[in-house]
Amino acid sequence: MARRFRFNLEAVLRYRQIMEDRRRRDFAEANRVAEGERVHREDLRHEREEIQDEIVRLYDEQAPFQAIRDSYHLTNQLEGEVIASLNRQRRLDQEVDERRKNLIQARQETRMLETLKERRREEFVKEQDRLDQTLLDELSIQARGRMLRERRTAGGEE
């Protein structure tokens, strides 16, 4: 009767697969947050450019000084937010790199066990084939022996 293959480190493999999935989600989340910060910074830059265009328009229309001053103040405030966003982006990019390294490490650990499992499965199959061949050889020998005994018995009776 053929035995079934059983990998004795299956629980460890499942745990590592779970950890890999978790690290993959962490990496995706870090990427999402970093991309959100990039989009936010681009929005700030776009808004700053619009206000700068507004300042030019206010000068052309000879608008009151207060309106121009308020626009410059808003431009400076937006520039500060862009700089703060760049600093956040650097930290977020470091976080993305760290999570990428964690994911790569988890993938390597999982892959190592998957490779070991596959090798063990192949060894198991080879051993089963060897045992099956041994059984077939033994059955063949027994059948040949029966056939020879039957011939001797049949030859002696005549």
Sine and cosine of phi, psi and omega as CSV:
sin_phi,cos_phi,sin_psi,cos_psi,sin_omega,cos_omega
0.00,0.00,0.76,-0.65,-0.07,-1.00
-0.97,0.25,0.71,-0.70,0.06,-1.00
-1.00,0.08,0.38,-0.93,0.05,-1.00
-1.00,-0.07,0.55,-0.84,0.04,-1.00
-0.94,0.33,0.72,-0.70,0.04,-1.00
-0.71,-0.71,0.86,-0.51,0.00,-1.00
-1.00,0.00,0.88,-0.48,-0.11,-0.99
-0.96,0.29,-0.18,0.98,0.04,-1.00
-0.95,-0.30,0.38,0.92,-0.04,-1.00
-0.85,0.52,-0.65,0.76,-0.01,-1.00
-0.90,0.43,-0.64,0.77,0.04,-1.00
-0.91,0.41,-0.67,0.75,0.02,-1.00
-0.88,0.48,-0.71,0.70,0.02,-1.00
-0.87,0.49,-0.68,0.74,0.02,-1.00
-0.87,0.49,-0.71,0.71,0.00,-1.00
-0.92,0.40,-0.58,0.81,0.06,-1.00
-0.91,0.42,-0.65,0.76,0.05,-1.00
-0.89,0.46,-0.69,0.72,0.01,-1.00
-0.91,0.42,-0.63,0.78,0.04,-1.00
-0.89,0.45,-0.70,0.72,0.03,-1.00
-0.88,0.47,-0.67,0.74,0.02,-1.00
-0.89,0.46,-0.69,0.72,0.01,-1.00
-0.93,0.37,-0.54,0.84,0.06,-1.00
-0.91,0.42,-0.66,0.75,0.05,-1.00
-0.91,0.41,-0.65,0.76,0.05,-1.00
-0.87,0.49,-0.69,0.73,0.02,-1.00
-0.90,0.44,-0.70,0.72,0.01,-1.00
-0.89,0.46,-0.66,0.75,0.01,-1.00
-0.90,0.43,-0.69,0.73,0.03,-1.00
-0.88,0.47,-0.65,0.76,0.05,-1.00
-0.89,0.46,-0.67,0.74,-0.01,-1.00
-0.89,0.46,-0.70,0.72,-0.01,-1.00
-0.91,0.42,-0.69,0.73,0.01,-1.00
-0.89,0.45,-0.66,0.75,0.02,-1.00
-0.92,0.39,-0.61,0.79,0.06,-1.00
-0.87,0.49,-0.63,0.78,0.03,-1.00
-0.92,0.39,-0.62,0.78,0.05,-1.00
-0.89,0.46,-0.71,0.71,0.01,-1.00
-0.89,0.46,-0.68,0.73,0.01,-1.00
-0.87,0.50,-0.70,0.72,0.00,-1.00
-0.90,0.43,-0.65,0.76,0.04,-1.00
-0.90,0.44,-0.63,0.78,0.06,-1.00
-0.88,0.47,-0.67,0.74,0.03,-1.00
-0.89,0.46,-0.69,0.73,0.02,-1.00
-0.90,0.44,-0.67,0.75,0.03,-1.00
-0.88,0.47,-0.70,0.71,0.02,-1.00
-0.89,0.46,-0.66,0.76,0.03,-1.00
-0.88,0.48,-0.68,0.73,0.02,-1.00
-0.89,0.46,-0.64,0.77,0.03,-1.00
-0.89,0.46,-0.65,0.76,0.01,-1.00
-0.93,0.36,-0.60,0.80,0.06,-1.00
-0.90,0.44,-0.64,0.77,0.09,-1.00
-0.89,0.45,-0.61,0.79,0.04,-1.00
-0.90,0.43,-0.62,0.79,0.03,-1.00
-0.89,0.46,-0.70,0.72,0.03,-1.00
-0.87,0.50,-0.69,0.73,0.01,-1.00
-0.89,0.45,-0.66,0.75,0.01,-1.00
-0.90,0.44,-0.64,0.77,0.06,-1.00
-0.89,0.45,-0.69,0.73,-0.01,-1.00
-0.89,0.46,-0.59,0.81,-0.01,-1.00
-1.00,0.06,-0.02,1.00,-0.05,-1.00
0.79,0.61,0.79,0.61,-0.01,-1.00
-0.94,0.33,0.28,-0.96,0.02,-1.00
-0.86,0.52,0.53,-0.85,-0.03,-1.00
-0.84,0.55,-0.63,0.78,-0.02,-1.00
-0.84,0.55,-0.67,0.74,-0.02,-1.00
-0.92,0.39,-0.66,0.75,0.01,-1.00
-0.92,0.39,-0.70,0.72,0.01,-1.00
-0.88,0.48,-0.69,0.73,0.02,-1.00
-0.88,0.47,-0.62,0.78,0.02,-1.00
-0.92,0.40,-0.66,0.75,0.06,-1.00
-0.90,0.44,-0.66,0.75,0.01,-1.00
-0.87,0.49,-0.68,0.73,0.02,-1.00
-0.91,0.41,-0.62,0.78,0.04,-1.00
-0.88,0.47,-0.70,0.71,0.02,-1.00
-0.90,0.44,-0.63,0.77,0.03,-1.00
-0.89,0.45,-0.70,0.72,0.03,-1.00
-0.90,0.43,-0.61,0.79,0.04,-1.00
-0.89,0.46,-0.64,0.77,0.06,-1.00
-0.89,0.46,-0.64,0.77,0.04,-1.00
-0.92,0.39,-0.59,0.81,0.04,-1.00
-0.90,0.43,-0.68,0.73,0.01,-1.00
-0.90,0.44,-0.69,0.73,0.04,-1.00
-0.88,0.47,-0.62,0.78,0.02,-1.00
-0.91,0.41,-0.63,0.78,0.05,-1.00
-0.88,0.47,-0.66,0.75,0.04,-1.00
-0.90,0.44,-0.69,0.72,0.06,-1.00
-0.88,0.48,-0.63,0.78,-0.02,-1.00
-0.89,0.46,-0.65,0.76,0.03,-1.00
-0.86,0.50,-0.72,0.70,0.01,-1.00
-0.90,0.44,-0.67,0.74,0.00,-1.00
-0.91,0.42,-0.63,0.78,0.03,-1.00
-0.91,0.42,-0.60,0.80,0.07,-1.00
-0.90,0.44,-0.65,0.76,0.02,-1.00
-0.89,0.45,-0.67,0.74,0.04,-1.00
-0.88,0.48,-0.70,0.71,0.02,-1.00
-0.88,0.47,-0.68,0.74,0.01,-1.00
-0.89,0.46,-0.70,0.71,0.00,-1.00
-0.93,0.36,-0.53,0.85,0.07,-1.00
-0.90,0.43,-0.69,0.72,0.03,-1.00
-0.89,0.46,-0.67,0.74,0.03,-1.00
-0.88,0.47,-0.66,0.75,0.01,-1.00
-0.91,0.42,-0.69,0.72,0.01,-1.00
-0.88,0.48,-0.69,0.72,0.02,-1.00
-0.89,0.46,-0.71,0.70,0.02,-1.00
-0.88,0.47,-0.65,0.76,0.00,-1.00
-0.90,0.44,-0.65,0.76,0.02,-1.00
-0.91,0.43,-0.66,0.75,0.01,-1.00
-0.90,0.44,-0.67,0.74,0.02,-1.00
-0.91,0.40,-0.72,0.70,-0.03,-1.00
-0.88,0.48,-0.61,0.79,0.02,-1.00
-0.87,0.50,-0.71,0.70,0.01,-1.00
-0.94,0.35,-0.59,0.81,0.04,-1.00
-0.89,0.45,-0.65,0.76,0.03,-1.00
-0.91,0.42,-0.69,0.73,0.04,-1.00
-0.88,0.48,-0.68,0.74,0.02,-1.00
-0.87,0.49,-0.70,0.72,-0.02,-1.00
-0.91,0.42,-0.65,0.76,0.04,-1.00
-0.90,0.44,-0.68,0.73,0.02,-1.00
-0.90,0.43,-0.61,0.79,0.04,-1.00
-0.89,0.46,-0.70,0.72,0.02,-1.00
-0.89,0.47,-0.68,0.74,0.05,-1.00
-0.88,0.47,-0.66,0.75,0.01,-1.00
-0.88,0.47,-0.72,0.69,-0.01,-1.00
-0.89,0.46,-0.68,0.73,0.02,-1.00
-0.88,0.47,-0.68,0.73,0.01,-1.00
-0.90,0.43,-0.67,0.74,0.03,-1.00
-0.89,0.45,-0.67,0.75,0.05,-1.00
-0.88,0.47,-0.66,0.75,0.02,-1.00
-0.90,0.44,-0.70,0.72,0.02,-1.00
-0.90,0.43,-0.66,0.75,0.04,-1.00
-0.88,0.47,-0.68,0.73,0.00,-1.00
-0.91,0.42,-0.63,0.78,0.05,-1.00
-0.88,0.47,-0.69,0.73,0.02,-1.00
-0.89,0.46,-0.70,0.71,0.02,-1.00
-0.89,0.46,-0.64,0.76,0.03,-1.00
-0.88,0.47,-0.69,0.72,-0.01,-1.00
-0.90,0.44,-0.69,0.72,0.04,-1.00
-0.89,0.46,-0.63,0.78,0.02,-1.00
-0.91,0.42,-0.67,0.75,0.02,-1.00
-0.90,0.44,-0.70,0.71,0.01,-1.00
-0.89,0.46,-0.69,0.73,0.00,-1.00
-0.90,0.44,-0.66,0.75,0.02,-1.00
-0.89,0.45,-0.66,0.76,0.03,-1.00
-0.89,0.45,-0.68,0.74,0.03,-1.00
-0.89,0.46,-0.69,0.73,-0.02,-1.00
-0.88,0.47,-0.68,0.73,0.01,-1.00
-0.91,0.41,-0.65,0.76,0.04,-1.00
-0.89,0.45,-0.67,0.74,0.00,-1.00
-0.90,0.44,-0.62,0.78,0.01,-1.00
-0.92,0.40,-0.67,0.74,0.01,-1.00
-0.90,0.43,-0.67,0.74,-0.01,-1.00
-0.91,0.41,-0.68,0.73,-0.02,-1.00
-0.93,0.37,-0.59,0.81,-0.01,-1.00
-0.95,0.31,-0.54,0.84,-0.02,-1.00
-0.98,0.21,-0.42,0.91,-0.05,-1.00
-0.98,0.19,-0.44,0.90,-0.08,-1.00
-0.97,0.25,0.00,0.00,0.00,0.00
